[in-house]
Amino acid sequence: MNVKNRRRRRKRRSRLFRLTTVTSLCMLMAVIIGIMLLSAIKHFREGSYGFAYYTIAPPPITENLLTPNPYSRSEEPLKKVKGIVIHYTANPGTSAEANRNYFENLKSQRETSASSHFIIGLEGEILQCIPLDEISFASNDRNVDTISIECCHPDATGKFNEKTYASLVALSAWLCSKYRLDEKDILRHYDITGKLCPLYYVKHEDAWNTLKENIFTYLKEKEASAELG
């Protein structure tokens, strides 16, 4: 009996050792896999500026889409967004609604093609004229892969007032979070064609650089709030 008991005890100890070893290996593998997944998620979500991308909430936007037509809303698909192009209206003192109506009325002629996804007014109101999955006629060769933003301005300098500027920062930050864009992806019309648009921010390079910095400062602050939430 003693010999049999010893054999049973050895078998139990052997089974327990194997079970403990397998359990430990499984736990170790789970930890390793967890670390690898966290690393992969972090790598996927981090942009070149070293902060995580969360899709922040958009600012208030009023949808007032143009009527489909060949000259301002062709309904051609926008398959991939690689940048945001900022413009100025070149019509001092005019409203977002007036500029939207200009685009709308192009359907009645056969010479000019022009439009923009968004127009930001003097009171900071944001009108959306083109769906984000369609191209606009704003940025020449980059119409096929960019979102366009027209900004109203109070005078001939082309400088945006505080309300327009604040809405531009919020809208651009949201679009950057939505499409995973970096600072280099925020462009002026000037950067594409050499046209002096947006005028003030072509003539004042420091103001343009500050605008881009403000956009990403805003984005990081909103993302930090989302992460804490």
N, C-alpha and C positions, 0 to 999 in steps of 0.2 A: 504493500500500500504506500509506503514511504516513497519508493521509487516512482510509482505512478503519480503520486501527489506532486513530486518534484517536477516530473515531466509536464504535468498540467500547468504548474506555476510558470515553468519556462515558456510554454506555449502562450499563456496569457500575457506574460511580460513581452514576448516577441510581437504578439498582435498589438498590444498597447503601444510598443515602440514604433511599429510600422504606422499605426493610426496617428500617433503624435507627429511623426516625421511628415506624413502626407498632409496633415492639417497645417503644420508649420510652413511647408512648401507652398500650399495653396494661399495662405495668408500673405506670404512674401510675394508671390506672383500678383496677388490682388493689389498690394501696395505699389509694386513696380508698374503695373498697368495703370493704376490711378495717377501716378506721377507722370507717366508718359502722356496720358490723356490731358492732364492739366497743362503740360508743356505745349502740347499740340494746339489746345484751345487758345492759350496765351499767344502763341506764335501767329495763329490765324487772326486773332482779334487786334493785334497791335499793328499800328501804322508805323511809318518811318519816323514819326515824332515820339514814339515810345509811350503812347497812351492807348488804352483800350477803346475800341469803337463800339459804342452803343447807339442804336438808332434813337435819336432824341425826338421829342415832339415838334411838329412843325409850328411855325407862327400862324396867326390867323390869316387865312387865304380865302378870297372870294372868287369862286369859279364863274367866269363869264366867257365861255369858250366862243371862239370865232366860228362862223358858219363854214363848213367845208367848201373849199373852192381852190382853184389851181394857183392863186396868187398870194394867199396868206395862210391857208391851212390845207395843205395837199393830202393830209392823212397818211403820208409816207411813214412807215414804221421807224422809230428810233430804237435800234436793236441793242446798243450798248452805250452807256454814258461814261465818257472818259474825262470830262471837264465841265466847268461852268464858265460862261463868257459874260462879262459885265459890260453893259452899254450905257450911254446916256441918250436921251431923246433928241437933243439938239433943238428943242422947242421950249425956250425958257418960259416958265410960269404956267405951262399947260398941265392938265390933270392926267391921272392914269386913265380915266374913262375916255378923255378926248383922244389920247394916243391909241387906246384900244379901238375906238371907233374909226380911227384912220386906217388901222389894219383891216377892220371889217369891210370898209368901203372899197378896198382894193379889189374885191370880187367883181366890181362893176367896170373894170378897165382891163387892158391886155398888155401893159408895158412894165409895170413895177411889181416885184415880188418882195414882200417884207412882212415880218411878224416877230413875235417873241413869246417864249413860254410864259414869262411873268412880266408885269409892269408894276413898279413901286411908285406910288404917288407922293405928293408933297406933304400929306398928312400921315404918311407911313402905311397907307392901305396897300395891300398886295392883291392885284388882279391876276388870275391865271387865264390865259388866252388859248393855250395849246396843251393838250394832255401830255404827260411826261413820257408816254410811249410813242409819240409822234415827233417828227422833226419840225423845227421852225425855220423861217427864212431870215436869219440874223447874222450868221457868222461865216458865210461863204463856204470854204472847203471843210470847215468844222461843224457845219449844220448836222452832219451825219452822226456825230458822236458827242455832242455837247448840249447842255441846257442853257438857254439864254435868259438874261435878266435885263430889262430896260429900266432905267431910273429917271424919274422926273427931277428937275432942278429949277431953282427959283430965278436964276439970272444967267447971263451969257458966259460966266466963268465956267459953268458946268459943275460947280461944286455942289455936292448933295447937302441938303439941310439935315438937321439932327434926326428928325423923324424918319426921313427916307434912309439915312445912313443906318440907323438902328434896325430898321426892317430888313435892309440889305444884309447886314451882319447875321441876323437871326435866320433869314431864308437861306443864305449861303451855307451857314453852319449845318442846318438841317439837311440840305442836299449833300453836303460832304459826308455826313453820317449815313445817309441813305445809300449813297453810291460808293462809299469807302474811298473818298478822294483826299488827296494831300494838298498842301499849300501850292505846290507846283502846278496843280490842276485848275487853279483859279486864274483865269486869263482876262485880259482886256481885248476888245475888238482890235485894238492897235497891235497886240502881240501876234495876231493872225494875218492881218492885211496891211498894217502900217497906217490905217485910218486913225485920225486923231479922236479916238472914242474909247472910253469916256474922257472928254477933253481935259478936265482938271487933273485927272489921275494919270494922264499921259504927260502933262506939263510938270507935274509935281510927283516925281518918282517916290519921294519919301512918304507922301500921303498914300500912295498906292501900297507901298510896303506895310505901312501902319494899318491900312484897311485889312490886308490879309492876316496880319498878326492879330487884329481884333476879332476876326472871324474864328480863328483857331483858339484864342483865349476863351471866347464865348463857348465854343464847342467843348473844350476841356472842362469848363465849369459845369456845363449841363451834364456831361458824361459822368463827372465826379458825383453829382447829385443823384444820377440814375444808379450808379454803383452802390452808393450808400443806402438808397431806397430799396 
